[in-house]
């Protein structure tokens, strides 16, 4: 499948987001490099506790994704790399990421000392769990998002409750 970016933007190459097999981002990056495909895997350092020992490990900023820079429409080369699941699509077309957005993203990842976390999109109708605060542990249906920090939840036994919570105090129930 070929994108129409060449005609629209006059570009010869674009960045694409590639979804990888579970926890295989680093291996896929090695394989892409070996195949001569320009790729970017944003990593960040975190401290993990294993067997009562603290270890500093590098983890992907965007779990499950690697970014590749390819000539427009030349995605078949990437699909053949072991560990690549698919390229991100929208309405049947591969989603290209503008060069300026990739530069800003790379700069943000490389220049910030803070931990970067991508939050899941909260949409009405999903089941969520409150992870801290007075309703900690409560599970309910998200009815409405009213601004950045106000969520309306339907919690069994309580009816509807309009609660103000930080966006990181809610997690999606799978």
N, C-alpha and C positions, 0 to 999 in steps of 0.2 A: 504494500500500500504506500502511495507516495503522498506527501503533504503538498500543500500549495504555497508554502512559504516563499519559494523562489519567485513566483509571480507577484506575490503581495509585497514582499519586503526587498526583493532583489538580492537576497543573501545566497551565498554558496554553501554555507555550513551553519548549523544550529546546535544548541545544547538540548539534550533530551533526558528525561528521567527514566531510568531503567529499574524495574522491580526485580529483585533477586530471590533466589531460593532462601529459605529461612536461615538466618545467621551465617550467610555465606558471602557477605559483602567484601571482605578482605580477599578471599580466594578469587572471587569474580574479578576484582580489581587487578589482581596478578595476571589472570588469564587475558583480560582486555589489554593490559600493557604488553603481554607477550604477543598478542595478535596485532599490535601496532595501532590500537584504537586509543585516542586521547580520552582519558576519563578522570573524574574527580570524585574522591570519596572523602567527604568531610568527617573528621574524627575529633573527639574531645576526650580529655583525660578525666577519669573519675576514680575515686577510691572505693574498692570493693573489699568485703570481709570474707575470707576463705579460711576455714580451720583456725579461727581466732587470730588471723594475721591480716593486716591491712595490706592490700596490693593496689598499685596504681595501674590501671588498664586503659587502653584506648578503645572507645566504643563509637559507632557511627552516630553522627548528629541526627540523621534521618534514617532510622532503622529500616532495613529492607530495600533501600534505594542507593543507586550510584548514578552519577551524572556523566553522560558521554557527549563528546563534541564530534559531530559527523557531518559529512556533506548532506545537503537536503535530499531526502528520499533514499538514502543509502543505509537503511536500517537492517537489511538482511544479514549484513556482516556481524552485527551485534547479536542478533537472534540465534546465531549458530554457536555462540560461546556457551560452554557448559556452565550452568548455574543461573543464567539469565532466564527469568520467567516471561516477562513481557515489557514492552515500552508503554508508558503512560499514554492513554488515549482519552479523547473527549469527542463525543458525537462521531465516532468512527475515524477520526484523524489523530495522528500522533501529535502530542502537545509539545511544541517547541518552547524553549525558555530563552527569552531575549538575552543577548550578551551583557547588556547593562545590569539586568537583574542578577545574573550569575556573578558579575564582578562585585556587586553589593553584598550578595550572599557570602561569597568567598572572603571578602573583607571582614564581614561580621563574624564569621567563624574563626578566622585567623587572628583577629585583633581583640576579641573580647576574652576576658578572663573568667567570665561567668559561665555557668552550666546552661546550655541551650536545650530547651525541651519543646517539642511540638505537641500542642494540645489537640485532642481529637475534637472534631466538630460536634457540637451538641445541637441536635435537632429535635423539635417536638415529636413526641411519640416513642422515644427510646427509653429504656429502663436504665436508671442511674442509681448510684449508691453515694451517700454522703460520707466522706472520709474523715471529717473532723468537725468540731463544733457541737452545739447542743443536740443536733439530730444525727450525730455520728453513728454509722451502721445502718441507718434507715435506708430502705430501698423503695423506690417509687417510680412513677412514670413522669417524665418531663413534659409538662403541658405547654409551657411558654418561656421564652427567654426575653426578659424585659430589661434591655440594656446589657452592659458587660457583666455585672455581678448579681443581678436579680433573676432568680429562677423560680418558676411556679411548679410545684411538684404535687402529684396526687399520691399520698401515702396511705396504704390500707390501715383502717382504724382511725385515722386522723382526718380523712376527707382531703380537701385541697388546702395546701399551706403555701403561702407566699413567703419565701425565705430569701434573705440576702446572704449570699455566700461568695467566697473567692472562687474564681474559676478553677483553681487547682484543688478545691475541696470537694469536687464531684468527680466520680469516675463512671465510665460507661460499663454497664454489666453485660457480659458476653453471654 
